[in-house]
Amino acid sequence: MGHFTLDLKHLDIDSSGLILEIGSENGGGSTEKLYRYAESKDMDFITVDFNPEVTEKLPKYVNSYNCTGQDFLKAILPEMGCQVSFAYLDNFDYIFPGMQGFVVDRQQRRYGKLGVALDNEASAQCHLEQAFLCHTYRTPVFYMLIDDTYRRTIDGDYRGKGSRVVPWALEQGYEVVESALVGCPPWDGYVLLKIGGV
Ligand SMILES: C[S@@+](CC[C@H](N)C(=O)[O-])C[C@H]1O[C@@H](n2cnc3c(N)ncnc32)[C@H](O)[C@@H]1O
C-alpha cells in the first residue's frame, strides 16, 4: 500500500487479541494508524522491526520490539500468553520488476548493514514463516494484511511479499477479503485475509 490506507472500521476485529505490525513505520504512517485504532478499541498494539534505526525513531508511547518478526513470534509472543487478532505483515522488502536505482541501492545498503541480502524468494518465505506463526497464535476471528502483494490479472498468481502466504492461507481456509489488482508500475498492492467468524 505504500501508505497504510486500509480502513479498519468495517472489520469485525476480535478485541480480545492484539494488533501486531511487523515492519514499523518509516515515513508511511502505518504504526501511528494501527496504534490509534488499537487505542480506540482498548486493544494492545505491538510493532516489531529488526532495524534499530527504525525502532529508535518511534514515539515512546508505542510498544515496540527491535528484533525480527520471526524471533518475536517464536520467543516473545508465546511468553506473553497473548493471541493476535490482526497482523500487518510489511517487512522484508521486495524488489518489484523494473525497480532499480537509488531506492533499491538505499534498501540494499540498509539491509546489508544488518547482514541481510535483499532477495525476493527470501522475502516471500519470511512473510510465509511469520504468517504461519501468527496463525498459530491467532484469535478465533483473525485478519492478516500483507503489504506489497498484487496480481496482474483477476485470476493471476499473487506476487510480491505475500506470494507464498496467499496459496498457503487459502489451503488453511482463509478467505481473501480485499486485494489489489495492479498491472503496471509502481507495483504495490496488498491482500487482506481472514479466517473464522462469518
Ligand atoms: C516497507 S518498511 C515498513 C513500512 C511501514 N509498515 C509503513 O507502512 O510505514 C519494511 C520494514 O521491515 C523491516 N524488516 C525487514 N525484515 C524484517 C524482519 N524479518 N523482521 C522485522 N522487521 C523487518 C525493515 O527494517 C523495514 O523497516
The ligand as a Gaussian input file, in Angstrom:
#p B3LYP/6-31G(d) Opt

LIG

0 1
 C        8.331000      -1.366000       3.996000
 S        9.087000      -0.999000       5.536000
 C        7.744000      -0.917000       6.634000
 C        6.874000       0.248000       6.329000
 C        5.768000       0.529000       7.327000
 N        4.918000      -0.623000       7.570000
 C        4.948000       1.710000       6.821000
 O        3.910000       1.478000       6.168000
 O        5.394000       2.839000       7.012000
 C        9.814000      -2.548000       5.898000
 C       10.456000      -2.632000       7.286000
 O       10.625000      -4.003000       7.599000
 C       11.798000      -4.151000       8.381000
 N       12.170000      -5.574000       8.299000
 C       12.700000      -6.256000       7.268000
 N       12.814000      -7.548000       7.527000
 C       12.317000      -7.730000       8.782000
 C       12.103000      -8.866000       9.610000
 N       12.423000     -10.100000       9.212000
 N       11.545000      -8.677000      10.833000
 C       11.220000      -7.414000      11.263000
 N       11.398000      -6.301000      10.514000
 C       11.913000      -6.461000       9.292000
 C       12.764000      -3.161000       7.776000
 O       13.760000      -2.790000       8.699000
 C       11.836000      -2.009000       7.392000
 O       11.829000      -1.008000       8.399000

